[in-house]
Amino acid sequence: MKVVDMHCDTISELYERRKKGVREDICSNSLHVDLEKMEKGDYLLQNFALFTHLERQKDPLTYAMSLVDLFYQQLEAYPDRIRAVKSWKDIEENRIQGRMSALLTVEEGGVCRGELSLLRDFYRLGVRMMTLTWNFPNELGYPNRILSENNRPPVCVPDTEHGLTETGIEFVREMERLGMIIDISHLGDKGIWDVFRYTKKPFVASHSNARALAGHPRNLTDEMIRALAERGGVAGINFCAAFLKDKENGGEAVHSKCSDMVRHIKHMKKIGGIGCIGLGSDFDGILSILEMGDCSGIGLLAQEMDRQGFTDGEIEAVFSQNVLRLYRELL
């Protein structure tokens, strides 16, 4: 069963480990994702995010550019196994020649500093998908709010007041013109509806689940799932336990089980149809205890879908075909 995954944080994790003297690479490492594990999992394509934490980096743009450099350095060492793709033609060529594909994405639109020229430069460097925000407001818009009061743990709540800025609206229109896929994961509720309002083409929520089953505001409401499906977009199932279930044994959810993923897939199928569902693991960006272990064990999810009555065609749609259909249209 070929796998297409819309989101992992492996490149930024490799970069941070290298800063600490840990010289792991993309071929084989102790993370969730490497080439050996991808080959065992029968991967066709992995999206690699340039995750940038605005408050930890003095110069987020320079940091993101360092991640771009690491991405290409890593891939250039293994050209017979994986190559970067910028178009649908590239994906097809890699498939025919038996190579895996790597699609470059940005997780934090703030690295563009609100400058369209920098957005276009990232496109020239091969970025083909971008979240407009991460967990902080930026020049483009607002994430859902994180509240912390009276020394209590932070709580994330929907932001229904602050959406895209005027610059954010310019960005989504330019992304559509360029052929860079808009990613609404991490964007606040009003911002998500603004993307629907100011765009025409399909887009994605690369790593977001169903809020009806797990109340974290990073998940999508049924209304959002339905609208995304009607637009022809895709939501990638996130493997993070906190986005799969609200509580576990009275405390925060930490165990990520395939059965919980299938619960979300079933619900999203009921709301938007099987065609709006893909995979967005968030590998190497989550601390959950994964039943599948790492990306080499992703077949366990296919087995669980089969056990719960999904057809081979439906499993294939979720694992690869829905995202490939969108990439064929937009790239």
Summary of the structure (lengths in Angstrom):
residues: 331
radius of gyration: 18.3
end to end distance: 23.0
largest distance: 58.0
contacts: 1182
relative contact order: 0.14
helix: 43%
strand: 18%
